[in-house]
């Protein structure tokens, strides 16, 4: 199951820069993960400074 970015996202962009498949893009008020492109590696969750990313 793909990772998801919750409402605690502070739009810092660290997750997008770390995603090895480019599945994360700036959305409306927070970053969003493309579930079809996500490979469930968890790199994004480990790079989020506020813990806003979890496995969905």
C-alpha distance matrix in Angstrom:
0.0 3.8 6.7 9.3 13.1 15.2 18.9 20.2 19.7 23.2 22.8 23.9 21.9 21.2 17.5 18.3 20.9 18.7 15.8 16.7 15.4 16.7 13.6 15.1 18.2 20.6 20.1 22.4 23.1 20.0 17.8 14.8 11.7 11.5 8.0 9.8 11.1 8.6 8.6 6.7 10.3 10.9 14.2 14.0 13.6 16.5 18.6 18.5 21.9 21.3 17.9 16.4 12.9 10.4 6.8 5.9
3.8 0.0 3.8 6.5 10.1 12.9 16.5 17.7 16.7 20.1 19.3 20.4 18.2 17.8 14.0 14.6 17.4 15.6 12.6 13.9 12.6 13.4 10.1 11.3 14.4 16.9 16.7 19.2 19.9 16.7 14.2 11.2 8.0 8.2 5.3 7.9 8.6 5.7 7.0 5.5 9.0 9.1 11.9 11.1 11.2 14.4 15.9 15.7 19.3 18.8 15.8 14.0 10.5 8.8 6.2 5.6
6.7 3.8 0.0 3.8 7.0 9.8 13.5 14.3 13.3 16.7 16.3 17.3 15.5 14.9 11.3 12.6 15.4 13.6 11.3 13.5 13.0 13.2 10.1 10.1 13.2 15.1 15.1 17.5 17.6 14.1 11.8 9.5 7.0 8.9 7.4 10.7 10.6 7.3 8.8 6.4 8.8 7.3 9.9 8.3 7.9 11.4 12.8 12.1 15.6 15.0 12.1 10.3 6.7 5.5 4.2 5.0
9.3 6.5 3.8 0.0 3.8 6.4 10.0 11.3 10.5 14.1 13.9 15.6 14.3 14.5 11.2 12.4 15.8 14.8 12.8 15.6 15.0 14.2 10.9 9.8 11.9 13.1 12.4 14.3 14.2 11.0 9.4 7.2 6.1 8.8 8.1 11.9 12.2 9.7 12.1 10.2 12.3 10.3 12.2 9.6 9.0 12.8 13.4 11.7 14.9 13.6 11.1 8.3 5.6 5.6 6.1 5.4
13.1 10.1 7.0 3.8 0.0 3.8 6.9 7.9 6.8 10.4 10.4 12.3 11.7 12.3 9.6 11.1 14.5 14.1 13.0 16.4 16.1 14.6 11.8 9.5 10.9 11.0 10.5 12.0 11.1 7.8 6.8 6.1 6.9 10.4 11.0 14.6 14.5 12.2 14.8 13.0 14.3 11.7 12.7 9.3 8.7 12.2 12.1 9.6 12.3 10.8 9.0 5.6 4.4 6.6 8.8 8.8
15.2 12.9 9.8 6.4 3.8 0.0 3.8 5.5 6.1 9.9 11.1 13.5 13.8 14.6 12.6 14.4 17.6 17.4 16.6 20.1 19.9 18.3 15.5 13.0 13.8 13.1 11.8 12.2 10.7 8.1 8.9 8.8 10.4 13.6 13.9 17.7 18.0 15.7 18.2 16.1 17.5 14.6 15.7 12.4 11.0 14.3 14.3 11.1 12.9 10.3 8.9 5.2 6.1 7.7 10.4 9.9
18.9 16.5 13.5 10.0 6.9 3.8 0.0 3.8 5.4 8.5 10.3 13.1 14.3 15.7 14.4 16.0 19.2 19.5 19.1 22.8 22.6 20.6 18.0 15.1 15.0 13.3 11.7 10.9 8.7 7.2 9.5 10.5 13.0 16.1 17.0 20.6 20.9 19.0 21.7 19.7 21.0 18.0 18.7 15.2 13.9 16.9 16.3 12.7 13.6 10.6 10.5 7.0 9.3 11.3 14.1 13.5
20.2 17.7 14.3 11.3 7.9 5.5 3.8 0.0 3.8 6.3 9.1 11.2 13.0 13.9 13.2 15.5 18.1 18.3 18.6 22.4 22.9 20.9 18.8 15.7 15.9 14.2 13.5 13.1 10.2 8.4 10.3 12.1 14.4 17.9 18.8 22.5 22.2 19.9 22.3 20.1 20.6 17.3 17.6 14.2 12.5 14.9 14.0 10.3 10.4 7.1 7.8 5.2 8.6 11.2 14.6 15.0
19.7 16.7 13.3 10.5 6.8 6.1 5.4 3.8 0.0 3.8 5.6 7.8 9.3 10.6 10.1 12.0 14.6 15.3 15.7 19.5 19.9 17.7 15.9 12.5 12.4 10.8 10.7 11.0 8.2 5.6 7.0 9.5 12.0 15.7 17.2 20.6 19.9 17.9 20.4 18.7 19.0 15.9 15.6 12.0 11.3 13.6 12.0 8.5 9.2 7.2 8.2 5.4 8.0 11.4 14.6 15.2
23.2 20.1 16.7 14.1 10.4 9.9 8.5 6.3 3.8 0.0 3.8 5.6 8.4 10.0 10.9 12.5 14.5 15.8 16.9 20.7 21.5 18.9 17.8 14.1 13.5 11.2 11.7 11.8 8.5 6.9 8.6 12.0 14.7 18.2 20.2 23.4 22.3 20.5 23.0 21.5 21.4 18.4 17.3 13.8 13.5 15.1 12.7 9.4 9.0 7.7 10.2 8.5 11.2 14.8 18.1 18.9
22.8 19.3 16.3 13.9 10.4 11.1 10.3 9.1 5.6 3.8 0.0 3.8 5.5 8.4 9.3 9.8 11.9 13.9 14.8 18.5 19.0 16.0 15.3 11.5 10.2 7.8 9.1 10.0 7.4 5.5 6.3 10.0 12.8 16.1 18.7 21.5 20.1 18.8 21.5 20.7 20.6 18.0 16.6 13.0 13.8 15.4 12.7 10.0 10.6 10.4 12.3 10.3 12.0 15.7 18.5 19.2
23.9 20.4 17.3 15.6 12.3 13.5 13.1 11.2 7.8 5.6 3.8 0.0 3.8 5.7 8.0 9.0 9.9 11.9 13.7 17.3 18.5 15.8 15.8 12.2 11.6 9.9 12.2 13.5 11.2 9.1 8.8 12.3 14.4 17.7 20.2 22.8 20.9 19.4 21.6 20.7 19.9 17.3 15.3 12.1 13.1 13.9 10.6 8.6 8.7 9.8 12.1 11.2 12.7 16.4 19.4 20.7
21.9 18.2 15.5 14.3 11.7 13.8 14.3 13.0 9.3 8.4 5.5 3.8 0.0 3.8 5.4 5.3 6.5 8.9 10.4 13.8 14.8 12.0 12.4 9.0 8.6 8.0 11.0 13.3 12.0 9.3 7.5 10.5 11.9 14.9 17.6 19.9 17.6 16.4 18.6 18.2 17.4 15.4 13.1 10.0 12.1 13.0 9.7 8.7 10.2 11.7 13.0 11.9 12.2 15.8 18.2 19.5
21.2 17.8 14.9 14.5 12.3 14.6 15.7 13.9 10.6 10.0 8.4 5.7 3.8 0.0 3.8 5.6 5.3 6.4 8.9 12.2 14.1 12.2 12.9 10.1 11.0 11.2 14.2 16.6 15.1 12.1 10.0 12.4 12.9 16.0 18.2 20.4 17.8 16.0 17.5 16.8 15.3 13.1 10.3 7.9 9.9 9.9 6.3 6.5 8.2 10.7 11.6 11.6 11.5 14.9 17.2 19.2
17.5 14.0 11.3 11.2 9.6 12.6 14.4 13.2 10.1 10.9 9.3 8.0 5.4 3.8 0.0 3.8 5.4 5.2 6.2 9.9 11.4 9.8 9.7 7.3 9.2 10.4 12.9 15.8 14.8 11.2 8.5 9.8 9.6 12.7 14.5 16.9 14.4 12.3 13.9 13.2 12.1 10.0 7.7 4.6 7.3 8.4 5.7 6.0 9.1 10.9 10.7 10.1 8.9 11.9 13.8 15.7
18.3 14.6 12.6 12.4 11.1 14.4 16.0 15.5 12.0 12.5 9.8 9.0 5.3 5.6 3.8 0.0 3.8 5.5 5.4 8.8 9.5 6.9 7.6 5.0 6.4 8.3 11.4 14.7 14.5 11.3 7.9 9.0 8.8 11.2 13.8 15.5 12.8 11.7 13.8 14.0 13.3 12.1 9.8 7.3 10.6 11.8 9.3 9.7 12.6 14.3 14.2 13.0 11.6 14.5 15.9 17.2
20.9 17.4 15.4 15.8 14.5 17.6 19.2 18.1 14.6 14.5 11.9 9.9 6.5 5.3 5.4 3.8 0.0 3.8 5.8 8.3 10.1 8.1 10.1 8.4 9.6 11.3 14.7 17.9 17.5 14.5 11.4 12.8 12.4 14.4 16.9 18.2 15.1 14.0 15.3 15.7 14.1 13.2 10.1 8.6 12.0 12.1 9.2 10.7 13.1 15.6 15.8 15.4 14.2 17.0 18.4 20.2
18.7 15.6 13.6 14.8 14.1 17.4 19.5 18.3 15.3 15.8 13.9 11.9 8.9 6.4 5.2 5.5 3.8 0.0 3.8 6.2 9.0 8.4 10.0 9.2 11.6 13.7 16.8 20.0 19.5 16.1 12.9 13.6 12.4 14.4 16.1 17.4 14.2 12.4 13.0 13.0 10.9 10.0 6.6 6.2 9.7 9.3 7.2 9.7 12.5 15.1 14.6 14.8 12.9 15.2 16.3 18.5
15.8 12.6 11.3 12.8 13.0 16.6 19.1 18.6 15.7 16.9 14.8 13.7 10.4 8.9 6.2 5.4 5.8 3.8 0.0 3.8 5.6 5.4 6.6 6.9 10.0 12.9 15.5 19.1 19.1 15.7 12.1 11.8 9.7 11.1 12.6 13.7 10.4 8.7 9.5 10.2 8.8 8.8 6.4 6.0 9.7 10.5 9.3 11.2 14.7 16.6 15.5 14.9 12.3 14.1 14.4 16.3
16.7 13.9 13.5 15.6 16.4 20.1 22.8 22.4 19.5 20.7 18.5 17.3 13.8 12.2 9.9 8.8 8.3 6.2 3.8 0.0 3.8 5.9 8.0 9.7 12.7 15.9 18.6 22.2 22.7 19.3 15.6 14.9 12.3 12.8 13.9 14.0 10.4 9.2 8.9 10.6 8.7 10.2 8.0 9.1 12.6 12.9 12.2 14.7 18.0 20.1 18.8 18.5 15.6 16.9 16.5 18.4
15.4 12.6 13.0 15.0 16.1 19.9 22.6 22.9 19.9 21.5 19.0 18.5 14.8 14.1 11.4 9.5 10.1 9.0 5.6 3.8 0.0 3.8 5.5 8.4 11.3 14.9 17.2 20.9 22.0 18.8 15.0 13.6 10.7 10.1 11.4 10.9 7.1 7.1 7.7 10.3 9.8 11.7 10.5 10.8 14.2 15.4 14.8 16.6 20.1 21.8 20.3 19.3 16.3 17.3 16.5 17.6
16.7 13.4 13.2 14.2 14.6 18.3 20.6 20.9 17.7 18.9 16.0 15.8 12.0 12.2 9.8 6.9 8.1 8.4 5.4 5.9 3.8 0.0 3.8 5.6 7.8 11.4 13.9 17.7 18.8 15.8 12.1 11.1 9.0 8.8 11.3 11.3 7.8 8.3 10.2 12.3 12.2 13.0 11.5 10.6 14.2 15.7 14.3 15.5 18.9 20.4 19.4 18.0 15.5 17.2 17.0 17.8
13.6 10.1 10.1 10.9 11.8 15.5 18.0 18.8 15.9 17.8 15.3 15.8 12.4 12.9 9.7 7.6 10.1 10.0 6.6 8.0 5.5 3.8 0.0 3.8 6.7 10.4 12.0 15.7 17.0 14.0 10.3 8.3 5.5 5.2 7.6 8.2 5.4 5.6 8.6 10.4 11.3 11.8 11.4 9.9 12.9 15.2 14.4 14.9 18.5 19.3 17.9 16.0 13.3 14.6 14.2 14.5
15.1 11.3 10.1 9.8 9.5 13.0 15.1 15.7 12.5 14.1 11.5 12.2 9.0 10.1 7.3 5.0 8.4 9.2 6.9 9.7 8.4 5.6 3.8 0.0 3.8 7.1 9.0 12.7 13.5 10.4 6.7 5.6 4.5 6.3 9.3 11.0 8.8 8.3 11.5 12.2 12.8 12.2 11.4 8.7 11.6 14.1 12.6 12.4 15.7 16.4 15.5 13.4 11.3 13.5 14.1 14.4
18.2 14.4 13.2 11.9 10.9 13.8 15.0 15.9 12.4 13.5 10.2 11.6 8.6 11.0 9.2 6.4 9.6 11.6 10.0 12.7 11.3 7.8 6.7 3.8 0.0 3.8 6.2 10.0 11.3 8.9 5.6 5.6 6.6 7.9 11.5 13.1 11.4 11.7 15.0 15.9 16.6 15.8 14.8 11.9 14.5 16.9 14.9 14.2 17.0 17.5 17.3 14.8 13.5 16.1 17.0 16.9
20.6 16.9 15.1 13.1 11.0 13.1 13.3 14.2 10.8 11.2 7.8 9.9 8.0 11.2 10.4 8.3 11.3 13.7 12.9 15.9 14.9 11.4 10.4 7.1 3.8 0.0 3.8 7.0 8.0 6.4 4.4 6.2 8.9 10.8 14.2 16.2 14.9 15.0 18.4 18.8 19.5 18.1 17.1 13.7 15.8 18.2 15.9 14.3 16.6 16.6 17.1 14.3 14.1 17.1 18.6 18.4
20.1 16.7 15.1 12.4 10.5 11.8 11.7 13.5 10.7 11.7 9.1 12.2 11.0 14.2 12.9 11.4 14.7 16.8 15.5 18.6 17.2 13.9 12.0 9.0 6.2 3.8 0.0 3.8 6.0 5.3 4.9 5.6 9.1 10.7 13.8 16.0 15.6 15.8 19.5 19.6 20.9 19.5 19.1 15.6 17.1 20.0 18.1 16.0 18.2 17.4 17.7 14.4 14.3 16.9 18.4 17.4
22.4 19.2 17.5 14.3 12.0 12.2 10.9 13.1 11.0 11.8 10.0 13.5 13.3 16.6 15.8 14.7 17.9 20.0 19.1 22.2 20.9 17.7 15.7 12.7 10.0 7.0 3.8 0.0 3.8 5.6 7.5 8.5 12.2 13.8 16.5 18.9 19.0 19.1 22.8 22.6 24.1 22.3 22.1 18.4 19.4 22.3 20.5 17.9 19.5 18.2 18.8 15.3 16.0 18.6 20.3 19.0
23.1 19.9 17.6 14.2 11.1 10.7 8.7 10.2 8.2 8.5 7.4 11.2 12.0 15.1 14.8 14.5 17.5 19.5 19.1 22.7 22.0 18.8 17.0 13.5 11.3 8.0 6.0 3.8 0.0 3.8 7.2 9.4 13.2 15.7 18.1 21.0 20.8 20.2 23.6 23.0 24.0 21.8 21.4 17.6 18.1 20.8 18.8 15.8 16.8 15.3 16.4 13.1 14.7 17.5 19.9 19.1
20.0 16.7 14.1 11.0 7.8 8.1 7.2 8.4 5.6 6.9 5.5 9.1 9.3 12.1 11.2 11.3 14.5 16.1 15.7 19.3 18.8 15.8 14.0 10.4 8.9 6.4 5.3 5.6 3.8 0.0 3.8 6.5 10.1 13.0 15.4 18.4 17.9 16.9 20.2 19.4 20.3 18.0 17.6 13.8 14.4 17.1 15.3 12.4 14.0 12.7 13.3 10.0 11.1 14.2 16.5 16.1
17.8 14.2 11.8 9.4 6.8 8.9 9.5 10.3 7.0 8.6 6.3 8.8 7.5 10.0 8.5 7.9 11.4 12.9 12.1 15.6 15.0 12.1 10.3 6.7 5.6 4.4 4.9 7.5 7.2 3.8 0.0 3.8 7.0 10.0 12.7 15.5 14.5 13.6 16.8 16.4 17.2 15.3 14.7 11.0 12.4 15.1 13.3 11.1 13.5 13.0 13.1 10.1 10.0 13.0 14.9 14.8
14.8 11.2 9.5 7.2 6.1 8.8 10.5 12.1 9.5 12.0 10.0 12.3 10.5 12.4 9.8 9.0 12.8 13.6 11.8 14.9 13.6 11.1 8.3 5.6 5.6 6.2 5.6 8.5 9.4 6.5 3.8 0.0 3.8 6.6 9.1 11.9 11.5 10.8 14.4 14.1 15.7 14.3 14.4 11.1 12.5 15.7 14.6 12.9 15.8 15.2 14.3 11.1 9.9 12.0 13.0 12.3
11.7 8.0 7.0 6.1 6.9 10.4 13.0 14.4 12.0 14.7 12.8 14.4 11.9 12.9 9.6 8.8 12.4 12.4 9.7 12.3 10.7 9.0 5.5 4.5 6.6 8.9 9.1 12.2 13.2 10.1 7.0 3.8 0.0 3.8 5.9 8.7 8.1 7.0 10.6 10.7 12.5 11.7 12.2 9.5 11.2 14.5 14.0 13.1 16.6 16.3 14.7 12.0 9.6 10.9 11.0 10.5
11.5 8.2 8.9 8.8 10.4 13.6 16.1 17.9 15.7 18.2 16.1 17.7 14.9 16.0 12.7 11.2 14.4 14.4 11.1 12.8 10.1 8.8 5.2 6.3 7.9 10.8 10.7 13.8 15.7 13.0 10.0 6.6 3.8 0.0 3.8 5.5 5.5 6.1 9.9 11.1 13.4 13.6 14.4 12.4 14.4 17.5 17.2 16.7 20.2 20.1 18.4 15.7 13.1 13.8 12.9 11.9
8.0 5.3 7.4 8.1 11.0 13.9 17.0 18.8 17.2 20.2 18.7 20.2 17.6 18.2 14.5 13.8 16.9 16.1 12.6 13.9 11.4 11.3 7.6 9.3 11.5 14.2 13.8 16.5 18.1 15.4 12.7 9.1 5.9 3.8 0.0 3.8 5.5 5.1 8.4 9.1 12.2 12.8 14.5 13.0 14.3 17.6 18.1 17.7 21.3 20.9 18.6 16.1 13.0 12.6 10.9 9.4
9.8 7.9 10.7 11.9 14.6 17.7 20.6 22.5 20.6 23.4 21.5 22.8 19.9 20.4 16.9 15.5 18.2 17.4 13.7 14.0 10.9 11.3 8.2 11.0 13.1 16.2 16.0 18.9 21.0 18.4 15.5 11.9 8.7 5.5 3.8 0.0 3.8 5.8 8.3 10.4 13.4 14.8 16.3 15.4 17.2 20.1 20.5 20.6 24.4 24.3 22.0 19.7 16.5 16.1 14.0 12.7
11.1 8.6 10.6 12.2 14.5 18.0 20.9 22.2 19.9 22.3 20.1 20.9 17.6 17.8 14.4 12.8 15.1 14.2 10.4 10.4 7.1 7.8 5.4 8.8 11.4 14.9 15.6 19.0 20.8 17.9 14.5 11.5 8.1 5.5 5.5 3.8 0.0 3.8 6.4 9.2 11.3 13.0 13.8 13.2 15.6 18.1 18.2 18.8 22.6 23.1 21.0 19.1 15.9 16.0 14.3 13.9
8.6 5.7 7.3 9.7 12.2 15.7 19.0 19.9 17.9 20.5 18.8 19.4 16.4 16.0 12.3 11.7 14.0 12.4 8.7 9.2 7.1 8.3 5.6 8.3 11.7 15.0 15.8 19.1 20.2 16.9 13.6 10.8 7.0 6.1 5.1 5.8 3.8 0.0 3.8 5.6 7.9 9.4 10.6 10.1 12.2 14.7 15.3 15.9 19.8 20.2 17.9 16.3 12.8 12.6 10.8 11.1
8.6 7.0 8.8 12.1 14.8 18.2 21.7 22.3 20.4 23.0 21.5 21.6 18.6 17.5 13.9 13.8 15.3 13.0 9.5 8.9 7.7 10.2 8.6 11.5 15.0 18.4 19.5 22.8 23.6 20.2 16.8 14.4 10.6 9.9 8.4 8.3 6.4 3.8 0.0 3.8 5.6 8.4 10.0 10.9 12.7 14.5 15.7 17.1 20.8 21.6 19.0 18.0 14.3 13.6 11.4 12.4
6.7 5.5 6.4 10.2 13.0 16.1 19.7 20.1 18.7 21.5 20.7 20.7 18.2 16.8 13.2 14.0 15.7 13.0 10.2 10.6 10.3 12.3 10.4 12.2 15.9 18.8 19.6 22.6 23.0 19.4 16.4 14.1 10.7 11.1 9.1 10.4 9.2 5.6 3.8 0.0 3.8 5.6 8.4 9.3 10.0 12.0 13.9 15.0 18.7 19.2 16.1 15.5 11.7 10.4 8.0 9.7
10.3 9.0 8.8 12.3 14.3 17.5 21.0 20.6 19.0 21.4 20.6 19.9 17.4 15.3 12.1 13.3 14.1 10.9 8.8 8.7 9.8 12.2 11.3 12.8 16.6 19.5 20.9 24.1 24.0 20.3 17.2 15.7 12.5 13.4 12.2 13.4 11.3 7.9 5.6 3.8 0.0 3.8 5.6 8.0 9.0 9.8 11.8 13.8 17.2 18.4 15.7 15.8 12.2 11.4 10.0 12.6
10.9 9.1 7.3 10.3 11.7 14.6 18.0 17.3 15.9 18.4 18.0 17.3 15.4 13.1 10.0 12.1 13.2 10.0 8.8 10.2 11.7 13.0 11.8 12.2 15.8 18.1 19.5 22.3 21.8 18.0 15.3 14.3 11.7 13.6 12.8 14.8 13.0 9.4 8.4 5.6 3.8 0.0 3.8 5.4 5.3 6.5 8.9 10.4 13.8 14.7 11.9 12.3 8.9 8.4 8.0 11.2
14.2 11.9 9.9 12.2 12.7 15.7 18.7 17.6 15.6 17.3 16.6 15.3 13.1 10.3 7.7 9.8 10.1 6.6 6.4 8.0 10.5 11.5 11.4 11.4 14.8 17.1 19.1 22.1 21.4 17.6 14.7 14.4 12.2 14.4 14.5 16.3 13.8 10.6 10.0 8.4 5.6 3.8 0.0 3.8 5.5 5.2 6.4 8.9 12.2 14.1 12.1 12.8 10.0 10.8 11.2 14.3
14.0 11.1 8.3 9.6 9.3 12.4 15.2 14.2 12.0 13.8 13.0 12.1 10.0 7.9 4.6 7.3 8.6 6.2 6.0 9.1 10.8 10.6 9.9 8.7 11.9 13.7 15.6 18.4 17.6 13.8 11.0 11.1 9.5 12.4 13.0 15.4 13.2 10.1 10.9 9.3 8.0 5.4 3.8 0.0 3.8 5.4 5.2 6.3 10.1 11.5 9.7 9.7 7.1 9.0 10.3 12.8
13.6 11.2 7.9 9.0 8.7 11.0 13.9 12.5 11.3 13.5 13.8 13.1 12.1 9.9 7.3 10.6 12.0 9.7 9.7 12.6 14.2 14.2 12.9 11.6 14.5 15.8 17.1 19.4 18.1 14.4 12.4 12.5 11.2 14.4 14.3 17.2 15.6 12.2 12.7 10.0 9.0 5.3 5.5 3.8 0.0 3.8 5.5 5.4 8.8 9.4 6.8 7.5 4.9 6.3 8.3 11.4
16.5 14.4 11.4 12.8 12.2 14.3 16.9 14.9 13.6 15.1 15.4 13.9 13.0 9.9 8.4 11.8 12.1 9.3 10.5 12.9 15.4 15.7 15.2 14.1 16.9 18.2 20.0 22.3 20.8 17.1 15.1 15.7 14.5 17.5 17.6 20.1 18.1 14.7 14.5 12.0 9.8 6.5 5.2 5.4 3.8 0.0 3.8 5.7 8.1 10.0 8.0 10.1 8.4 9.6 11.5 14.9
18.6 15.9 12.8 13.4 12.1 14.3 16.3 14.0 12.0 12.7 12.7 10.6 9.7 6.3 5.7 9.3 9.2 7.2 9.3 12.2 14.8 14.3 14.4 12.6 14.9 15.9 18.1 20.5 18.8 15.3 13.3 14.6 14.0 17.2 18.1 20.5 18.2 15.3 15.7 13.9 11.8 8.9 6.4 5.2 5.5 3.8 0.0 3.8 6.2 9.0 8.4 10.0 9.1 11.5 13.8 16.7
18.5 15.7 12.1 11.7 9.6 11.1 12.7 10.3 8.5 9.4 10.0 8.6 8.7 6.5 6.0 9.7 10.7 9.7 11.2 14.7 16.6 15.5 14.9 12.4 14.2 14.3 16.0 17.9 15.8 12.4 11.1 12.9 13.1 16.7 17.7 20.6 18.8 15.9 17.1 15.0 13.8 10.4 8.9 6.3 5.4 5.7 3.8 0.0 3.8 5.6 5.4 6.6 6.8 10.0 13.0 15.4
21.9 19.3 15.6 14.9 12.3 12.9 13.6 10.4 9.2 9.0 10.6 8.7 10.2 8.2 9.1 12.6 13.1 12.5 14.7 18.0 20.1 18.9 18.5 15.7 17.0 16.6 18.2 19.5 16.8 14.0 13.5 15.8 16.6 20.2 21.3 24.4 22.6 19.8 20.8 18.7 17.2 13.8 12.2 10.1 8.8 8.1 6.2 3.8 0.0 3.8 5.8 8.0 9.6 12.6 16.0 18.4
21.3 18.8 15.0 13.6 10.8 10.3 10.6 7.1 7.2 7.7 10.4 9.8 11.7 10.7 10.9 14.3 15.6 15.1 16.6 20.1 21.8 20.4 19.3 16.4 17.5 16.6 17.4 18.2 15.3 12.7 13.0 15.2 16.3 20.1 20.9 24.3 23.1 20.2 21.6 19.2 18.4 14.7 14.1 11.5 9.4 10.0 9.0 5.6 3.8 0.0 3.8 5.6 8.4 11.2 14.9 16.9
17.9 15.8 12.1 11.1 9.0 8.9 10.5 7.8 8.2 10.2 12.3 12.1 13.0 11.6 10.7 14.2 15.8 14.6 15.5 18.8 20.3 19.4 17.9 15.5 17.3 17.1 17.7 18.8 16.4 13.3 13.1 14.3 14.7 18.4 18.6 22.0 21.0 17.9 19.0 16.1 15.7 11.9 12.1 9.7 6.8 8.0 8.4 5.4 5.8 3.8 0.0 3.8 5.6 7.7 11.4 13.6
16.4 14.0 10.3 8.3 5.6 5.2 7.0 5.2 5.4 8.5 10.3 11.2 11.9 11.6 10.1 13.0 15.4 14.8 14.9 18.5 19.3 18.0 16.0 13.4 14.8 14.3 14.4 15.3 13.1 10.0 10.1 11.1 12.0 15.7 16.1 19.7 19.1 16.3 18.0 15.5 15.8 12.3 12.8 9.7 7.5 10.1 10.0 6.6 8.0 5.6 3.8 0.0 3.8 6.7 10.3 11.7
12.9 10.5 6.7 5.6 4.4 6.1 9.3 8.6 8.0 11.2 12.0 12.7 12.2 11.5 8.9 11.6 14.2 12.9 12.3 15.6 16.3 15.5 13.3 11.3 13.5 14.1 14.3 16.0 14.7 11.1 10.0 9.9 9.6 13.1 13.0 16.5 15.9 12.8 14.3 11.7 12.2 8.9 10.0 7.1 4.9 8.4 9.1 6.8 9.6 8.4 5.6 3.8 0.0 3.8 7.1 8.9
10.4 8.8 5.5 5.6 6.6 7.7 11.3 11.2 11.4 14.8 15.7 16.4 15.8 14.9 11.9 14.5 17.0 15.2 14.1 16.9 17.3 17.2 14.6 13.5 16.1 17.1 16.9 18.6 17.5 14.2 13.0 12.0 10.9 13.8 12.6 16.1 16.0 12.6 13.6 10.4 11.4 8.4 10.8 9.0 6.3 9.6 11.5 10.0 12.6 11.2 7.7 6.7 3.8 0.0 3.7 6.1
6.8 6.2 4.2 6.1 8.8 10.4 14.1 14.6 14.6 18.1 18.5 19.4 18.2 17.2 13.8 15.9 18.4 16.3 14.4 16.5 16.5 17.0 14.2 14.1 17.0 18.6 18.4 20.3 19.9 16.5 14.9 13.0 11.0 12.9 10.9 14.0 14.3 10.8 11.4 8.0 10.0 8.0 11.2 10.3 8.3 11.5 13.8 13.0 16.0 14.9 11.4 10.3 7.1 3.7 0.0 3.8
5.9 5.6 5.0 5.4 8.8 9.9 13.5 15.0 15.2 18.9 19.2 20.7 19.5 19.2 15.7 17.2 20.2 18.5 16.3 18.4 17.6 17.8 14.5 14.4 16.9 18.4 17.4 19.0 19.1 16.1 14.8 12.3 10.5 11.9 9.4 12.7 13.9 11.1 12.4 9.7 12.6 11.2 14.3 12.8 11.4 14.9 16.7 15.4 18.4 16.9 13.6 11.7 8.9 6.1 3.8 0.0
